[in-house]
Amino acid sequence: MILSLDKFSAEEINLMSIFDTTSREALRDDLLTALHDVYEPEMIEVIGSTLEKLDSLTDEEFAEISFYIADDDDFTEGDAIDE
């Protein structure tokens, strides 16, 4: 799968990587739980955008994503990351 820049940012990939990624639903549940303890507006925005993007994926698409700690260098304009 090619994970293009219009799907997830480096921040979103890094965020997802610290939670349960065994299924899309498990990740969504963890992000929603974490959202209750977050007070920083920028982090609330990252969690919200991640949840929206997760909702647009099928379980099959989600299963193809490789989760890792992303570097901003991985996300240069116009590039895509092979998954």
Buried (B, 14 or more C-beta within 10 A) or exposed (E): BEBEBEBBBBBBBBBBEEBEBEEBEEBBEBBEEBEEEBEEEEBEEBBEBBBEBBEEBEEEBBEEBEBEEBEEEBBEEEEEBEE
